Amino acid sequence: MSASTEQHRREAPKSVSCAIITVSDTRTPETDKSGQLIRQLLEECNHSVAEYAIVEDDYECIGKLLREAAENPRVEVVLLNGGTGIAGRDTTFEAVRDQLHKEMPGFGEIFRYLSFTEDIGSAAILSRAIAGTIGTTAIFSMPGSTGAVKLAMTRLIVPEIGHVMRELYKDIPHE
């Protein structure tokens, strides 16, 4: 790791406030294993969950909830799971993509690479994981399976979440 990356991580917030959005037509808070796993992994690393919602796999509903979360001053990062496949009903990718101000293509690229090499092989091409920003809110959208959530959270999101927020906050004037 480069010296500048190490410095950025040292300067990064140690705790980040998150919203978890599960995209599903069938899950409930009791059956949402992926949403529960996201919460567990965040809290184990001293991050907090400010909001949690389950939304149906509908472009308009996802977009509305995403805009509301990005406008909520208590939410720094939005973590979506589900609806990232290629089935006709899967609209999460489009709903997220159409709201982003800036895309972080490396997230989806590396997620698919890790999925390919460590988990599911060539089926990784079916994933439409995406990340980016809306203003100073970071957005990460991953598949809804617990395996995909664990991979994305432990290998990509949790290690960089503070660093991402450092970058988003660095141009904001401090009082």
SULTA-V940330 format. One record per helix or strand of 3 or more residues. SS is the DSSP state (h for helix, s for strand). FROM is the first residue (numbers start at 1). TO is the last residue. If there is no record, write none. Layout:
ss: {SS;SS}
from: {FROM;FROM}
to: {TO;TO}
This chain:
ss: {h;s;h;s;h;s;h;h;s;s;h}
from: {3;17;33;48;59;77;92;105;130;137;146}
to: {11;23;44;55;71;81;97;126;134;142;169}
